[in-house]
Amino acid sequence: MYHAIQAIKEVAKETKRVILFHSGAGKDSIALLDLCAPYFKEIVCVYMYMVKDLEHIDKYILWAKNKYKNATFIEVPHYALSQYIKDGVYGCKKDPKQRVYQLNHITAMVKKNTGIDWAIFGFKKSDNLTRRLQLMGYRDEAIFDNTKNAYPLSKYKNGDVEKYIKLKRLLPPIKYGDGQSQGTNVGNLPFLMYCKTYHPNDYKKIIKEFPQVELLVFEFENYNENYEN
């Protein structure tokens, strides 16, 4: 993690307070908070939710708060939620007048509200081609001075991050399916099945906010030949 630590040190030269966009139970967030903790006096972790108060996410946030005394958490609606509300996606309460936000809007809002200029994200070049091209244009492929945003994991792959978590004996991340983690994407079937199987209270909260996703689960359970109850 040499490159990641060097990028973090560069940010630490500019500020002792930093924002970290944190997914709660994702591997990149778990690793980044551990990497950042020694170098900043205060780390404000921003968790963007699609559905509030999911128990399986809250457990990870509580673990992080207890382990890193210089870390605090704030929770804000995920920027994607604004588009869902505007269009009434998956049967959520529709508001055609809802303003649609992007990640940069959320970042600017958090920076303004906290008075912290620098933010750290878990983007990696290995995520997709768009991310790769974006990150290759930044200083050391990790720091964009114009926006005061940093991406310490830019040069790493998922396996590298997982090895770091195992080496440091950190809380293992949640994998909702066999592929890459989809975070808390309410339309993602592995996420829904994970919640229904292991955290039924969370599943009920999701269905309450997005009632039509229950149809995705119903069709999978009844019409997918690979499904075993």
N, C-alpha and C positions, 0 to 999 in steps of 0.2 A: 504493500500500500504506500510505497514511497512517493509516487506521483500525487496521490490523494493528500498525503500529509503536507507535501510541499505547497500544494494549492491552498490548503487550509491555513498554513503559516503565512502565506502571502495576504490572505484576508485578515488574519489576526494582526498584521502590521498596521492595518487601517482602522480596526475597531476591536473593542473588547466585548461588544454586544452584537449578536448576529441572529438572524431569522433562519430557521431550518424548516422547510416544508417536509412534513413527516406523515407517512401513510398509516402509522399505528403499528401494523403487524407485518409490514413489508421488509424484505431483506435489505434493500438499499437504505431505508430509513434507520433500521436498527444499527447497521454498520456505520452510517454517517454520524449519528449522534455519539457513538462511542469514539469515533475518530476526532470529532470536534471538541468533545468535553474537556480535554486537557488545555485547550488553547484559548478559551473564551470565559470571561467572567459570567456572562449571562447568555443562554441560548433560549430563544423563544420559538418553540416548536408549533407549527401551524398544521392542524389536522383538518382537512377538508372533507366534510361528510356529505353523503347522499341521503342517509337515514341517520338520525341522531341516536346516540346512546345505545349502540350495539355492544352487548356484553363482551363478546369475544375480542372486540377492538379495545374496549375500556380496560381489559386486563393487561394488555400490552402497554397502554399509556400509563397505567398505575405502576407497572414494573419499571418503566423508564424514569418516572418521577422519583421513585424510591432509590434507584441506582445512581442517578445523576442529579446531585443537589443544585447544580447551576442551571438546570433545565426546567422550564415551565411550559405548559401547553395552553394554547387557545384553539377554539374550534369555530370554524366558519363554514357556511354552505359551500359545497363544491361548485366550481364555476359551471360545470356541466348541468347542475341542477336548475340553473336559470333557464336554459333551453328546454329542459324537460317540462318545467312549469309553463312556459310560454306555449308549448305545443300540446300539453296534456299527455305526455308520453307514459305508456303503461297505466293509464287511468288515474294518474295523479291529478290533484286539484289544479285545473287549468286557469291561467291568467294571461290572456293575449297581450296585456299591457306590460308584462314582466320585462324588465331590461335584461338583455343577454350579456353575460360577462365572459371574459376570457381570463386565462391565468395571469396575464400581465395586470389586469384590473385588480384582481385579488392581491397580488404582490404589492401594488402601489398603495392599496388601502391599508394593508398590514404595516407597511413601512411608515405610513403617515400616522397611524394610530399608536405605534410603539415608539416612534422616533428613532428607529434603527434603519440605517441606510443599506446595509449589506444583507443579501439573502442567499442561502445555499439550497441547491436542488440535487436530486439523485439521477439526473439525466445521464445516459451513457451512449457512446457512439454505437454500441452494439444493439441498442434498442430498435432502431430502424434507420433508413437512409436519410430521412429528414433530420433526425437528431445528429447523425454523423456529419452531415454537411454544415449544420448549425454550429456544432462544437468545434469543428476544424477551423472555423474563422476566428476563434477567441484566443486570447493570450494563453500560451501553454495548453491550448485546447481545453481550458478549464475556467478561465476568468474573463468576463466581459465587463471591462472597466466602465463603459458608457452607462450601463444600467446598474452597475454594482451588484451583479449576480455572479455566483460561482457554482461550478459543477465538478467537484473533486473526483467523482467516480467515472469521469468521461472516458478514460482509457481502459476501463475494466469490463469484464464479462460477468454474467451472473454467477458462474462457477467460482470466480475469484472472490466475489463478495461472500458467497456461501462458505468458502474456506476460511475467510477472515472471521466470520461469526463463530464457526466451529472452533477455530484456534483460540479465540478470546472467551470461549464458553459463554456466549451471550444467548439470550432467549431465542430459540429457533423460530424463523418466520413461518407464517401460515402459507401453505400452498393449497389453493382451492381446487386445482386440477393438475393434470400431468404436465401441462405446458407452463408458460409464464404466468405469474400471478396477475390476475385482472383487478386486484384491489377490491373495492366495494362497488363494482359496476352492477347495478341492480338487474340488468338484463343478461348478465353472464350466468349461464346454467351451472357451471361448477361452483360458483359462489353461492347460488341459491340452494343447491343440493347440500353443500357443506353446512349452511345455516340450518336447513330443515333437519338434517341428520344429527348434528352435534349441538346446535344452539337454537332450539325451537322457539324460544322467546324472541330471539333476533329475527327469525323467519316471520313471526307474527307481526313484528314492527314493520318489516319490509312490505308485507302484503297489505298492511293498513295504509301505507303511503302510496304504494304502487300495486293496486289490486290485480291488474291484468297480468303481472308476471307469474301469477299462480297458474295461468294457462300454459306457460312454457314448461313448468314443472309437471303439470298434468299430462301434457303430450309426451314428454320424455318418459315418464313412468309407465304410460299405457301403450305407447306406440314405438318405443325404441327397443329393438330386439336384444341390445346389449345390456339393458338395465336389469339388474337383479335386486329384488327387494330383500 
